[in-house]
Structures are given as structure tokens and as C-alpha cells.
Amino acid sequence: MDKLIESINTYISLNESELLLLQNAVEKRTYKKNDVIFTEGKISNEIYFVEKGCVRLFYNVEGNDKTAFFYTEGQFICAGESYTYNIPAIENYQVIEQTEIFVFTKKKSEELLSKAPKLEIIARIATENELITCQKVIASFVTKSAEERYTDLLNTQGELFQRVPQQYIASFLGVSPETLSRIKRRVYKKSCS
């Protein structure tokens, strides 16, 4: 739970009893490559924290998967609108590689908050992360070309190119796999010049 505690400690410090309550409130789950954690149409009652691994957020658009984001170690995941308003979700979460996740169910979270109210920070962090993620994705598509989005991804999360299948990277960038190959060649040529 080191990454989870470290993430929470950037916002608040926890004493021993709060740490124990936290440990008892979460469930650790391990997923194999390509497992689906959560699917559209369901009502979300869980918040996830990626301890180890990589998770892809995608939407099903007319039968095609459209990748919206990748979550890696130290990030919270929450189908926020579904979780908050008890409505069916439109998103899906799929594991890209073997992944360890800590899960906070709504019931366990409520019990935790009744005993340690300051731990409501967990829901706030998850919600803030989702909002920031959405804003970054929207801003990227509104203000940047596919090549600029590729370069940004390479500079900020370059390890994803070794962890994630190229078709998901292409989908995330909003291009076909063939266009992604051309972009890679252009960026590589520019870096060699």
C-alpha cells in the first residue's frame, strides 16, 4: 500500500489508527493482461487506485473502442458521474498488463468516513484526478495536432510506448495505426536532424 499512502500523504498525514482503518477499508485485486475491470452500462460503486500496472479507459463508439486515457502507478480511477449520481456509466476500464489495484467500495468508504472523516480526501483526490484528466484530453484535442499530442505523450509518459499496444496509442491520439507509424518516423527524423 506504499503508493496509496504516499499519494494520500501529499494531501494529509495519517496517524497509525487512520492507517489501520485505511488498510481494513480497501481490497487488493490483481488483474491479468486484458481483463476488464468495469464496463459501461453498470452503476459504479467503486474507486480504484493503481498500485502496479496500467489501465486503459475507453468508450465504445458504434462498435469501436476509442481510448481516452491510460492510468498507471499512483493514479486513482473512478467513473465519477456514475459513482456520484448512481447512473449507468458510459466508460470501460481494461487492464493492459498484469495490474494490482486497491479498491474502495462505496459501502466501505462510507464506513471509513464515519470513523475517520478526514479520509474523505480519497474521494476528492479521485474526482480531481478525473477532472484534470478530462481537461487535459480535451485541451490536447482542441489545441494540438496529432503529431504534437504524440510528442507530448512521448515526453510525459514515454514508458507507455513499451507497455501499451500501438493500436491503443493510435486510438488515444485520434489517428489510425498507419498514421501513428508515419508520425513516429517524422518525429524520429526531426530528432536526428
Summary of the structure (lengths in Angstrom):
residues: 193
radius of gyration: 18.0
end to end distance: 45.0
largest distance: 60.3
contacts: 570
relative contact order: 0.16
helix: 52%
strand: 24%
